[in-house]
Amino acid sequence: METENVLEMQGICKSFPGVRALHNVNFSLRKGEIHALMGENGAGKSTLIKVITGVYEKDAGRIVIDGKAIHFKSPQDAQDFGIGTVYQEITLCPNLSVAENMFIGRGRYAFVDWKRLNAKAAGLLASLAVPARPTQQLSSCSLAVQQMIAIARAIDMKCRILILDEPTSSLDEDEVQKLFTLMRELKSRGVGIIFITHFLDQVYEISDTITVLRNGELIGEYEASSLPQIELVSKMMGKAIEDVAKLKKLKPPARDGSTAVFEATGLSSAAGVKPFNFTIHKGEVNGFIGLLGSGRSESARAIFAADKVTGGEVRINGKKVKIGTPLHAMKQGIGYLPEDRKGDGIIAELSVRENIILALQVMKGFFKPFSRKQAEAFADQYIRSLNIKTASTNTPIESLSGGNQQKVILARWLLTLPKYLILDEPTRGIDVGTKVEIQKLVLKLADQGVSVTFISSEIEEMLRTCSRLIVMKDREIVGELSGMDLTESDVMHVIAGGGV
């Protein structure tokens, strides 16, 4: 006889060298339920998902699907059992076409009917309103479109259990709503959905049930409608509600107009950003804000010369300089944390220590390597100061949670003692506690005289962190807001074309 639960996990334990990732965790998923799995980075969410999908073997416990105890030896076993998964980091093949990415590994055939495969892909893409062609190479798609393609790939399987690990982190509001519409449709068909996100508003918009993990242990399972948001945050962070309530706006004071630390005139790049003027002063926190595709990241990359600079003039402390490469920028005291943590940030196969010292080593030159003792000292310093959760400095960075990986990249740039730091989506896909830590760190750096450009898709976070916002639309600056004009309605008014 079938049970109401499509999935039950009982007493799940999983450890890695020096780290207990899961301890006696229970989790259940009903048919036709959207179940949010919540917790801070390092809480054990991703490990639990990887146990469900056969990526990791559990050390102890029992997994039951449709009333039957199962043991997956590989992700293919889980896929064959009707479990579809979209991980936080996109794991597609950029050199293959969209259709190939959607169906790779789905069959064991000697020959491929490309016409049929492309037609099937086109139908699925159209049903999800994904703006991509089946024959288009994946690398030519934006990060947001790649995420939608990854979701389409998982949905195409006749899945009974769909796992979405941070699926909305690269999507704009319209794309999020399209995804939610699809999730509700799948729910109506009886598909059980596990939803992992750090966007609390999205949890309450779409979820029926919430399970909270903390430090690898189960805190509890709750009906979403009966768990106030502040209580959820309290349970995730392990802090009293009164302490959570103190996490108010961290608004920095506006900085007075001294000589600009960095000033660009008519700056443009090969990425299509239109010529723009930009200034930041000592100790100022400003930011580029706009909708997805507005040119926020492209402008930041132009400043750091991460994309080829095609025009413009740059001054550092009033002196004209040439910044043609990222190394030039680094030697001028500029640091840059990129939007794509996996693709442009971490070096997955290297250790935490090696990732932390990377930028400083590049500036020094690889023919003048740091001693192991020096490198360990640098890594230990920032592991302590940023509270990076890692078993050791020698731990591969790919085994860390997303939030801790982000802290390692921050440590990399802080080690260079930058005068100007550009942070592009530094809090994307990380938990609320780590978000607050990073926001506080930004304001602390500003108090120490470091200039910071902060970019985030969350308007509230930008308003909390920045004293001046440069509003972008269609890859050009359309307005600038500061002081009393720094409100969400003013930002949206400018983006919509209403002017300042």
C-alpha positions in Angstrom: 0.0 0.0 0.0 1.4 3.4 -1.0 2.1 5.9 1.7 1.4 9.6 1.5 5.1 10.3 1.7 6.9 9.9 -1.6 10.2 10.2 0.3 11.3 9.5 3.9 14.8 9.9 5.3 15.4 8.5 8.7 18.4 8.9 10.9 20.7 10.1 8.1 24.4 10.5 9.1 27.3 11.7 6.9 30.8 12.7 7.9 33.9 13.9 6.0 37.4 14.1 7.4 37.2 16.5 10.3 33.6 17.5 9.6 30.3 16.0 10.8 28.0 17.1 8.0 24.8 15.4 9.0 23.8 13.8 12.3 20.6 11.7 12.7 18.6 13.9 10.3 15.0 13.0 9.5 13.2 14.4 6.4 10.0 13.6 4.6 8.4 14.8 1.4 4.7 14.3 0.5 3.3 13.8 -3.0 2.2 17.2 -4.4 4.1 19.1 -1.7 6.6 22.0 -2.1 8.9 21.6 0.9 11.5 24.2 1.6 14.8 22.9 3.1 16.3 25.8 5.1 19.5 26.5 7.0 22.6 28.7 6.9 25.6 27.8 4.8 27.2 24.7 6.3 23.9 23.6 7.9 23.9 20.3 5.8 21.3 21.1 3.1 23.5 20.3 0.1 24.9 17.2 1.8 21.4 15.9 2.5 20.5 16.5 -1.2 23.6 14.7 -2.4 22.8 11.7 -0.2 19.2 11.6 -1.7 20.6 11.7 -5.2 23.4 9.2 -4.8 26.3 11.6 -5.0 27.3 10.7 -1.5 26.8 7.4 0.3 25.2 7.9 3.8 27.2 6.6 6.8 24.0 5.6 8.6 20.2 5.8 8.2 17.5 4.7 5.9 15.9 6.2 2.7 12.4 5.1 1.7 10.7 6.1 -1.6 7.0 5.2 -2.1 7.2 2.9 1.0 10.3 1.0 -0.4 13.8 1.2 1.2 16.3 2.1 -1.5 20.0 2.6 -1.8 21.4 4.7 -4.7 24.9 3.9 -5.7 25.1 6.7 -8.2 23.2 9.8 -9.5 22.1 7.8 -12.5 20.3 5.4 -10.1 18.5 8.3 -8.6 17.6 9.7 -12.0 16.3 6.3 -13.1 14.1 6.3 -10.0 12.5 9.6 -11.1 14.5 12.1 -9.1 15.4 15.3 -11.0 17.9 17.7 -9.5 19.0 21.2 -10.3 22.0 22.2 -8.2 23.0 25.7 -7.0 26.0 25.8 -9.4 25.1 25.2 -13.0 26.6 21.9 -14.1 26.0 22.0 -17.9 28.5 21.7 -20.7 29.1 25.2 -22.3 30.7 23.8 -25.5 27.5 21.8 -26.3 24.2 23.0 -27.8 21.2 23.7 -25.6 19.4 20.6 -26.8 22.5 18.4 -26.2 22.7 19.7 -22.6 19.0 19.0 -22.1 19.2 15.4 -23.2 22.8 14.3 -22.7 23.0 11.0 -20.8 19.2 10.3 -21.2 19.6 7.3 -23.6 21.9 4.7 -24.8 21.7 4.9 -28.5 24.2 4.4 -31.3 22.7 7.1 -33.4 20.9 10.3 -32.5 17.9 11.6 -34.4 18.9 15.3 -34.2 15.8 16.6 -35.9 13.6 14.8 -33.3 15.8 15.8 -30.4 15.9 19.5 -31.4 12.1 19.5 -32.0 11.5 18.1 -28.5 13.9 20.6 -27.0 12.2 23.5 -28.8 8.8 22.4 -27.5 10.0 22.2 -23.9 11.8 25.6 -24.1 8.7 27.2 -25.6 6.5 25.7 -22.8 8.8 27.3 -20.2 9.3 30.5 -22.2 13.0 30.1 -22.2 14.6 32.5 -24.7 17.1 30.0 -26.3 17.3 27.9 -29.5 17.9 24.2 -29.3 20.9 24.5 -31.7 22.4 27.5 -29.9 25.7 26.8 -28.1 25.1 27.0 -24.3 28.1 29.3 -23.7 26.3 32.0 -25.7 23.4 32.1 -23.2 23.3 34.3 -20.2 23.7 32.8 -16.7 20.0 33.2 -16.1 19.0 31.4 -19.3 21.5 28.6 -18.5 19.8 28.2 -15.1 16.4 27.9 -16.9 17.8 25.3 -19.2 19.1 23.3 -16.3 15.6 23.4 -14.8 14.1 22.4 -18.1 16.5 19.4 -18.2 15.4 18.2 -14.8 11.7 18.7 -15.5 11.9 16.8 -18.8 12.5 13.6 -16.9 9.2 12.1 -15.7 10.2 12.9 -12.2 8.3 12.2 -9.1 10.7 14.1 -6.9 12.2 17.4 -8.1 15.0 19.0 -6.2 15.7 22.7 -6.8 18.9 23.9 -5.1 18.9 27.7 -5.3 17.2 27.7 -8.7 16.2 31.4 -8.6 19.6 32.9 -7.7 20.3 34.0 -11.3 16.7 34.8 -12.3 14.9 38.1 -12.5 11.4 38.5 -11.0 9.5 37.6 -14.2 11.6 34.5 -14.6 11.0 33.5 -10.9 7.3 33.8 -11.4 7.4 31.6 -14.5 9.3 29.0 -12.5 6.8 29.2 -9.7 3.9 28.7 -12.1 5.7 25.6 -13.4 6.3 24.4 -9.8 2.6 24.8 -8.9 1.7 22.8 -12.1 4.0 20.0 -11.1 2.6 20.1 -7.6 -0.9 19.7 -9.0 0.3 16.5 -10.8 1.5 15.0 -7.5 5.2 15.8 -7.9 7.0 16.3 -4.6 9.4 19.3 -4.8 12.3 20.1 -2.4 13.1 23.8 -2.7 16.3 25.3 -1.3 16.7 29.1 -1.4 18.0 31.9 0.7 15.2 34.3 -0.5 12.9 34.1 2.5 10.0 35.9 0.7 10.1 33.2 -2.0 9.9 30.5 0.7 6.6 31.9 2.0 5.2 32.6 -1.5 5.6 29.0 -2.8 6.2 26.5 0.0 3.8 24.3 2.0 6.3 23.0 4.5 9.6 24.1 5.9 12.4 22.0 7.4 15.2 23.7 9.2 18.8 22.3 9.6 21.5 23.8 11.7 25.1 22.5 12.1 24.1 19.2 10.4 21.2 18.5 12.8 17.4 18.7 12.4 15.9 21.7 14.2 12.3 20.9 13.1 9.6 20.6 10.5 6.9 23.3 10.3 3.9 24.3 8.3 4.9 27.5 6.4 1.7 29.2 7.2 2.3 28.8 11.0 6.0 29.8 11.1 6.6 33.6 11.2 9.6 34.7 9.2 11.4 36.1 12.2 11.1 32.7 13.9 12.4 31.0 10.9 15.5 33.2 10.9 15.9 32.6 14.6 15.8 28.9 14.2 18.3 29.0 11.2 20.8 31.2 13.1 20.4 29.7 16.5 19.8 33.1 18.0 17.0 34.4 20.1 14.2 36.3 18.3 15.2 39.5 20.1 18.8 39.2 18.7 17.5 38.6 15.2 15.3 41.7 15.5 18.4 43.8 16.1 19.7 43.1 12.6 18.3 46.4 11.4 19.5 48.6 8.5 23.3 48.9 8.4 23.0 52.2 6.6 26.5 53.9 6.1 26.9 57.7 6.3 27.5 59.5 3.1 31.2 60.3 2.5 32.4 63.9 2.0 33.8 64.9 -1.3 37.5 64.4 -1.1 39.7 63.6 -4.2 38.2 60.6 -6.0 40.0 57.3 -5.3 38.9 56.1 -8.8 37.4 58.2 -11.6 36.4 57.0 -15.1 35.4 59.2 -18.0 33.8 57.7 -21.1 34.7 54.1 -20.0 33.5 51.4 -22.4 34.3 47.7 -23.0 33.9 45.0 -25.6 31.1 43.5 -23.5 28.8 46.2 -24.9 28.6 48.6 -22.0 28.0 52.1 -23.3 30.5 54.8 -22.4 30.0 55.9 -18.8 31.4 58.3 -16.2 32.0 56.9 -12.7 33.5 58.2 -9.5 34.1 56.8 -6.0 35.7 58.5 -3.0 37.7 57.2 -0.1 35.5 55.3 2.3 32.4 55.4 0.1 30.1 52.5 -0.5 28.3 53.0 -3.8 26.7 50.5 -6.1 25.4 49.8 -9.6 21.7 48.8 -9.6 19.3 47.7 -12.3 17.4 44.8 -13.6 19.1 41.6 -14.8 21.0 42.4 -18.1 21.1 46.2 -17.3 24.9 46.3 -17.4 25.7 46.3 -13.7 28.2 43.5 -14.0 29.6 44.7 -17.3 30.3 48.1 -15.8 32.2 46.5 -12.9 34.2 44.3 -15.2 35.1 47.3 -17.3 36.5 49.1 -14.2 38.6 46.1 -13.4 39.5 45.5 -17.1 38.1 41.9 -16.8 36.6 42.6 -20.2 38.6 44.3 -22.9 38.4 48.1 -22.4 37.6 49.8 -25.7 37.6 53.5 -24.6 37.7 56.0 -21.9 40.1 57.5 -19.4 40.9 56.5 -15.8 42.4 58.5 -12.9 43.5 57.1 -9.5 43.8 59.7 -6.8 43.6 62.4 -9.5 46.5 60.9 -11.6 45.8 59.5 -15.0 46.7 55.8 -15.3 46.2 53.0 -17.9 44.3 49.9 -16.8 44.3 47.5 -19.6 44.3 44.2 -17.7 43.1 42.9 -14.3 46.8 42.7 -13.2 47.1 46.5 -13.9 44.0 47.0 -11.8 45.3 44.9 -9.0 48.6 46.8 -8.9 46.6 50.0 -8.6 45.0 48.7 -5.5 41.7 47.4 -7.0 40.1 44.1 -6.0 37.2 42.4 -7.7 34.9 39.6 -6.5 33.1 38.4 -9.6 29.4 37.5 -10.0 30.0 33.9 -11.1 31.6 32.4 -8.1 32.1 29.0 -9.7 33.3 30.1 -13.1 35.4 33.2 -12.3 36.0 33.0 -8.6 37.1 29.8 -6.9 39.8 27.4 -8.3 37.8 24.3 -7.3 40.7 21.8 -7.3 42.9 24.0 -5.1 42.9 24.2 -1.3 41.4 27.0 0.8 45.0 28.2 1.5 45.9 28.3 -2.2 42.7 30.1 -3.1 43.3 32.8 -0.4 46.9 33.6 -1.4 46.2 33.5 -5.2 45.8 37.2 -5.9 48.7 38.3 -3.8 50.9 35.6 -5.3 49.9 36.9 -8.8 50.9 40.4 -7.8 54.2 39.2 -6.4 54.9 36.9 -9.3 54.8 33.1 -9.5 58.6 32.9 -9.7 58.7 34.3 -6.1 56.4 31.9 -4.3 55.4 32.3 -0.7 56.8 29.8 1.7 54.4 27.2 3.1 54.7 28.9 6.5 53.8 32.3 5.1 50.9 31.0 3.1 49.5 29.1 6.2 49.8 32.3 8.3 47.9 34.3 5.7 45.2 31.7 5.4 44.8 31.2 9.2 44.5 34.9 9.7 41.5 35.3 7.4 39.9 31.9 8.3 39.7 33.3 11.8 38.7 36.9 11.0 36.0 35.9 8.5 34.9 32.8 10.4 35.4 30.5 7.5 34.1 27.0 8.3 36.7 24.6 7.0 38.4 21.5 8.5 41.8 22.9 7.6 43.7 25.3 5.3 44.4 22.3 3.1 40.7 21.4 2.5 39.7 21.6 -1.2 37.6 24.7 -1.6 35.0 22.8 -3.7 34.0 20.9 -0.6 33.0 24.1 1.3 29.5 25.5 1.3 28.7 28.4 -1.1 28.9 31.0 1.7 32.2 29.8 2.9 33.6 29.7 -0.7 32.5 33.4 -1.0 34.3 34.3 2.2 37.5 32.6 0.9 37.3 34.8 -2.3 36.8 37.9 0.0 39.8 36.8 2.0 41.8 36.6 -1.3 41.2 40.2 -2.0 41.4 41.5 1.5 44.9 40.0 1.7 46.0 42.3 -1.1 45.0 45.3 1.2 42.9 47.0 -1.6 42.1 50.7 -1.7 39.1 50.0 -3.9 37.1 46.8 -3.7 34.3 45.8 -6.2 31.9 43.2 -4.9 29.5 41.8 -7.6 26.7 39.7 -6.0 28.8 38.9 -2.9 25.7 37.5 -1.0 24.0 35.6 -3.8 23.0 32.1 -2.7 24.2 32.4 0.9 22.3 32.4 4.1 20.9 35.3 6.0 23.5 35.2 8.7 26.4 35.3 6.3 24.8 38.0 4.3 24.7 40.2 7.4 28.3 39.3 8.2 29.4 40.4 4.7 27.3 43.6 4.8 28.9 44.5 8.2 32.3 43.8 6.8 31.7 46.1 3.8 30.8 49.0 6.2 33.8 48.2 8.4 36.1 48.4 5.4 34.5 51.7 4.5 35.2 53.0 8.0 38.8 52.0 7.5 38.9 54.1 4.3 38.4 51.4 1.7 36.2 52.4 -1.2 33.6 49.7 -2.1 31.3 49.3 -5.1 28.6 46.8 -4.1 26.2 45.1 -6.6 23.2 43.0 -5.6 20.0 41.9 -7.3 18.2 42.7 -4.0 17.2 46.3 -3.8 16.7 46.2 -0.1 20.2 45.0 0.4 21.6 47.8 -1.8 19.6 50.4 0.1 20.9 49.0 3.4 24.6 49.0 2.3 25.1 51.8 -0.1 25.1 55.6 0.4 24.9 56.3 -3.4 23.4 54.2 -6.2 24.1 54.4 -9.9 21.0 53.2 -11.8 21.5 51.2 -15.0 19.2 50.2 -17.8 20.1 48.7 -21.2 23.8 48.9 -20.4 23.9 52.6 -19.7 23.6 54.8 -16.7 20.1 56.4 -16.5 20.3 58.0 -13.1 22.0 58.4 -9.7 20.4 58.4 -6.3 21.6 59.4 -2.8 20.4 60.9 0.4 16.6 61.2 0.7 16.2 59.7 -2.8 17.5 56.3 -1.7 14.2 54.5 -1.6 12.9 51.4 -3.4 10.2 53.4 -5.1 12.7 56.0 -6.4 15.0 53.2 -7.7 12.1 51.5 -9.6 10.9 54.9 -10.9 14.3 55.6 -12.5 14.6 52.1 -13.9 11.1 52.4 -15.4 12.3 55.6 -17.2 10.9 58.2 -14.9 14.2 60.0 -14.4 15.6 61.1 -11.0 
